[in-house]
Amino acid sequence: MWAAAAGFMRRGINLTNHTETVRMNAANVVKNILSAALEFYKKNSKLVWILLAVLVIGSYIGTRHTVKRAIWGPSGNSMEGFAGGEPSLYFVYATWCPHCKGVLPKMQEAQSAGPLNIGGKKVGVEIIESEEKDRIKGLGVPVEGYPSFFYGTPGNVQEYPGGERTLEALKAWISTLGA
């Protein structure tokens, strides 16, 4: 290649002009493709809109189904996202909340230790980040502040009325509910 370039230079041929010609040809190719696409659109605008609608609807359905499976499990049963439908202590937190940051390590420790033993009954610990809107919706109650604690099964939970945000206080509250 360098030998060819050197040969062009000896003959007085300027390679810069050739580069500009290639650029102009590439610009013409792009221009021709765009004008052909515009002509196709003018002749087949209904078909283009139908294809666009199919792509948008298909991607929405595909994404929704994929996200649902990732959160809830293969059958789409909302209880599969939460400890097999067994009663659990749900901790809903926001990453920006300073109170949540104080409680989160203790809840993670409790979750990794396995189910809590409250009154002889095993109670799972579920941690839900505030951005997991589908999981929060699956609880069946609105979350009005952070941190929030709930006990029960999805769709049948009771909110912690407040007080200390310690695991011991939460266990005592759950035991009053008959766990």
C-alpha positions as CSV (number, residue, x, y, z in Angstrom):
1,M,0.0,0.0,0.0
2,W,2.8,2.4,0.9
3,A,4.6,1.6,-2.3
4,A,1.4,2.5,-4.2
5,A,1.1,5.7,-2.3
6,A,4.7,6.5,-3.0
7,G,4.1,5.8,-6.7
8,F,1.1,8.2,-6.8
9,M,3.2,10.9,-5.2
10,R,6.0,10.4,-7.7
11,R,3.5,10.8,-10.5
12,G,2.1,14.0,-8.9
13,I,-1.2,12.5,-8.0
14,N,-2.6,14.1,-4.8
15,L,-4.2,11.5,-2.5
16,T,-6.1,14.1,-0.6
17,N,-8.3,14.7,-3.6
18,H,-9.0,11.0,-3.9
19,T,-10.0,10.9,-0.2
20,E,-12.4,13.8,-0.8
21,T,-13.9,12.0,-3.8
22,V,-14.5,8.9,-1.7
23,R,-16.2,11.0,1.0
24,M,-18.4,12.6,-1.6
25,N,-19.3,9.2,-3.0
26,A,-20.2,8.0,0.5
27,A,-22.3,11.0,1.0
28,N,-24.1,10.4,-2.3
29,V,-24.7,6.7,-1.3
30,V,-26.3,7.8,2.0
31,K,-28.3,10.5,0.2
32,N,-29.6,7.9,-2.3
33,I,-30.5,5.4,0.4
34,L,-32.5,8.1,2.3
35,S,-34.3,9.2,-0.8
36,A,-35.2,5.6,-1.7
37,A,-36.5,5.1,1.9
38,L,-38.6,8.3,1.6
39,E,-40.0,7.1,-1.8
40,F,-40.9,3.7,-0.3
41,Y,-42.6,5.5,2.7
42,K,-44.6,7.7,0.3
43,K,-45.8,4.7,-1.7
44,N,-46.3,2.4,1.3
45,S,-47.0,4.7,4.3
46,K,-49.8,2.5,5.7
47,L,-47.5,-0.6,5.6
48,V,-44.7,1.3,7.3
49,W,-47.1,2.4,10.1
50,I,-48.5,-1.1,10.5
51,L,-45.0,-2.5,10.8
52,L,-44.0,0.2,13.2
53,A,-47.0,-0.5,15.4
54,V,-46.3,-4.3,15.3
55,L,-42.7,-3.6,16.4
56,V,-43.7,-1.3,19.2
57,I,-46.5,-3.6,20.5
58,G,-44.3,-6.7,20.2
59,S,-41.4,-5.1,22.0
60,Y,-43.8,-3.9,24.8
61,I,-45.4,-7.3,25.2
62,G,-42.0,-9.0,25.1
63,T,-40.4,-6.7,27.6
64,R,-43.4,-6.8,29.9
65,H,-43.5,-10.6,29.8
66,T,-39.7,-10.8,30.4
67,V,-39.8,-8.4,33.4
68,K,-42.8,-10.2,34.9
69,R,-41.0,-13.6,34.6
70,A,-37.9,-12.1,36.2
71,I,-39.7,-10.6,39.1
72,W,-42.5,-13.1,39.7
73,G,-41.2,-16.4,38.4
74,P,-42.1,-18.5,35.3
75,S,-45.8,-19.0,36.1
76,G,-46.5,-15.3,36.7
77,N,-47.8,-16.1,40.2
78,S,-47.1,-13.0,42.3
79,M,-46.5,-15.1,45.4
80,E,-43.5,-16.8,43.8
81,G,-41.6,-13.6,44.1
82,F,-42.0,-13.8,47.9
83,A,-40.8,-16.8,49.8
84,G,-43.2,-19.2,48.3
85,G,-46.3,-17.5,49.6
86,E,-45.4,-18.1,53.3
87,P,-45.9,-15.2,55.7
88,S,-42.9,-12.9,55.6
89,L,-41.6,-9.7,57.1
90,Y,-41.3,-7.2,54.2
91,F,-38.8,-4.3,54.4
92,V,-39.4,-1.7,51.8
93,Y,-36.6,0.9,51.6
94,A,-35.2,3.7,49.4
95,T,-31.5,4.0,48.7
96,W,-31.6,7.8,49.4
97,C,-33.3,7.4,52.8
98,P,-30.9,7.9,55.8
99,H,-33.2,5.8,58.1
100,C,-33.2,3.0,55.6
101,K,-29.5,3.0,55.3
102,G,-29.3,2.4,59.1
103,V,-31.8,-0.5,59.0
104,L,-30.7,-2.1,55.7
105,P,-27.6,-4.0,57.0
106,K,-29.5,-5.5,59.9
107,M,-32.3,-6.7,57.6
108,Q,-29.8,-8.1,55.1
109,E,-28.2,-10.0,57.9
110,A,-31.5,-11.3,59.1
111,Q,-32.4,-12.3,55.5
112,S,-29.1,-14.2,55.0
113,A,-29.5,-16.0,58.3
114,G,-32.6,-17.7,57.0
115,P,-36.2,-17.6,58.2
116,L,-36.9,-16.0,61.6
117,N,-38.3,-18.1,64.3
118,I,-41.2,-16.2,65.9
119,G,-43.4,-18.1,68.3
120,G,-42.3,-21.4,66.8
121,K,-43.3,-20.3,63.3
122,K,-40.8,-19.6,60.5
123,V,-41.1,-16.1,59.0
124,G,-39.1,-15.2,55.9
125,V,-37.5,-11.8,55.5
126,E,-38.0,-10.0,52.1
127,I,-36.1,-6.8,51.2
128,I,-37.7,-4.7,48.5
129,E,-36.0,-1.6,47.0
130,S,-38.4,1.3,46.3
131,E,-37.7,1.1,42.6
132,E,-39.2,-2.4,42.4
133,K,-42.7,-1.1,41.7
134,D,-44.2,-4.4,40.6
135,R,-43.1,-6.2,43.8
136,I,-44.4,-3.3,46.0
137,K,-47.7,-3.5,44.0
138,G,-47.8,-7.2,44.7
139,L,-48.0,-6.6,48.4
140,G,-51.4,-5.0,47.8
141,V,-50.9,-1.9,50.0
142,P,-49.6,1.5,49.2
143,V,-46.2,2.4,50.5
144,E,-46.4,6.0,51.9
145,G,-42.9,6.4,53.4
146,Y,-39.6,4.8,54.0
147,P,-38.6,2.6,55.6
148,S,-41.8,0.6,55.6
149,F,-42.4,-2.8,57.3
150,F,-45.2,-5.2,56.5
151,Y,-46.0,-8.7,57.7
152,G,-48.1,-11.3,55.9
153,T,-48.5,-12.8,52.5
154,P,-48.8,-10.6,49.3
155,G,-52.2,-9.2,49.1
156,N,-52.8,-9.8,52.8
157,V,-50.3,-7.8,54.7
158,Q,-50.4,-5.6,57.7
159,E,-48.2,-2.5,58.0
160,Y,-46.0,-2.0,61.1
161,P,-47.7,0.8,63.0
162,G,-44.3,2.4,63.9
163,G,-42.0,2.5,66.7
164,E,-38.5,1.2,67.0
165,R,-36.9,0.0,63.8
166,T,-35.1,-2.9,65.3
167,L,-35.5,-6.6,64.5
168,E,-36.4,-7.3,68.1
169,A,-39.3,-4.7,68.0
170,L,-40.5,-6.1,64.6
171,K,-40.4,-9.7,66.0
172,A,-42.5,-8.6,69.1
173,W,-45.0,-6.8,66.8
174,I,-45.3,-10.0,64.6
175,S,-45.8,-12.2,67.6
176,T,-48.8,-10.0,68.6
177,L,-50.4,-10.7,65.3
178,G,-50.4,-14.5,66.0
179,A,-47.4,-15.6,64.0
